[in-house]
Amino acid sequence: TNLDSPAYCSESFPCFCKIPDYVVVEEGTCGSNGYADILGEPLCRAVMNNGYYNTRDQNSNGKIDSTEMYPNPVIDSTGTPPGCWPVDPIVQELDPNFVVPDFGFPFACVNTNLHSPAYCSESFPCFCLKPPPPPPPPPPVPPYVVIKMGNCAKYGFEDIVDEPTCRAVMNNGYYNTRD
């Protein structure tokens, strides 16, 4: 739980990371819909395996696509939408010029060209990150007193022991009266 730790994940100490919330966009781009592009191959692979490839067998080899180590090319293209999107065999029907790589299906792409004029569509569904939720509002400032001798319990008061409430009390009364 120490997010400030300088330690890194390793074979000996693997990290278990939550896949962030994402959405599939089939019109416009991630950005035009208020979402963020997925520009990293590991995150693209994770969302593909979590939602798109976990039920498909596009190369008809009897294996669910998410169990295979398919390639995820990282490209810089103006002909495809920016971000992370799966390449579905239907693209061959839609674009006769599309060349299937030697490794075949399945695969996904990460287009790092954020200025690409291409849009997400049914044939190029973009996987986008949802924005993080806004931080919770600060807690209300409870009634409090300041004592300068003894402790709270000695006078029948309760200690303020949680950081958000302590910060709210300090900012509300104590710090805003000092230079």
KAQUI-V421516 format. One record per residue. N is the residue number from 0. RES is the residue in one small letter. BURIAL is b if it has 16 or more other ideal C-beta (glycine too) atoms within 10 Angstrom, else e. D_LAST is the distance of its C-alpha to the last C-alpha in whole Angstrom. Layout:
n: {N;N}
res: {RES;RES}
burial: {BURIAL;BURIAL}
d_last: {D_LAST;D_LAST}
//
This chain:
n: {0;1;2;3;4;5;6;7;8;9;10;11;12;13;14;15;16;17;18;19;20;21;22;23;24;25;26;27;28;29;30;31;32;33;34;35;36;37;38;39;40;41;42;43;44;45;46;47;48;49;50;51;52;53;54;55;56;57;58;59;60;61;62;63;64;65;66;67;68;69;70;71;72;73;74;75;76;77;78;79;80;81;82;83;84;85;86;87;88;89;90;91;92;93;94;95;96;97;98;99;100;101;102;103;104;105;106;107;108;109;110;111;112;113;114;115;116;117;118;119;120;121;122;123;124;125;126;127;128;129;130;131;132;133;134;135;136;137;138;139;140;141;142;143;144;145;146;147;148;149;150;151;152;153;154;155;156;157;158;159;160;161;162;163;164;165;166;167;168;169;170;171;172;173;174;175;176;177;178}
res: {t;n;l;d;s;p;a;y;c;s;e;s;f;p;c;f;c;k;i;p;d;y;v;v;v;e;e;g;t;c;g;s;n;g;y;a;d;i;l;g;e;p;l;c;r;a;v;m;n;n;g;y;y;n;t;r;d;q;n;s;n;g;k;i;d;s;t;e;m;y;p;n;p;v;i;d;s;t;g;t;p;p;g;c;w;p;v;d;p;i;v;q;e;l;d;p;n;f;v;v;p;d;f;g;f;p;f;a;c;v;n;t;n;l;h;s;p;a;y;c;s;e;s;f;p;c;f;c;l;k;p;p;p;p;p;p;p;p;p;p;v;p;p;y;v;v;i;k;m;g;n;c;a;k;y;g;f;e;d;i;v;d;e;p;t;c;r;a;v;m;n;n;g;y;y;n;t;r;d}
burial: {e;e;e;e;e;e;e;e;e;e;e;e;e;e;e;e;e;e;e;e;e;b;e;e;b;e;e;e;b;b;e;e;e;e;b;e;b;b;b;e;b;e;b;b;b;b;b;b;b;e;b;b;b;e;e;b;e;b;b;e;e;e;e;e;b;b;e;b;e;b;b;b;e;e;e;e;e;e;e;b;b;b;b;b;b;b;b;b;e;e;e;e;e;e;e;e;e;e;e;e;e;e;e;e;b;b;b;b;b;b;b;e;b;e;e;b;e;b;b;b;e;e;e;b;b;b;b;b;b;e;e;e;e;e;e;e;e;e;e;e;e;e;e;b;e;e;e;e;e;e;e;e;e;e;e;e;e;e;e;b;e;e;e;e;b;e;e;b;b;e;e;e;e;e;e;e;e;e;e}
d_last: {36;33;33;31;34;36;39;42;44;48;51;50;47;48;45;45;44;43;45;42;43;46;48;51;51;55;54;51;49;46;44;45;45;42;42;42;45;46;46;47;50;49;47;50;53;51;50;54;55;53;54;57;59;59;62;64;67;67;69;72;72;71;68;65;63;59;61;62;61;61;59;56;57;54;55;53;56;56;58;57;53;50;49;51;54;57;61;63;67;67;66;69;71;68;68;71;70;67;68;68;67;69;67;68;66;63;61;57;56;52;52;49;50;47;49;52;53;55;54;54;57;60;61;58;55;52;50;46;43;41;38;36;35;31;29;29;26;23;25;24;21;24;23;21;20;18;20;19;23;26;26;26;30;30;29;31;28;28;26;24;25;25;23;22;22;19;17;18;17;14;13;14;13;11;8;8;7;4;0}
//
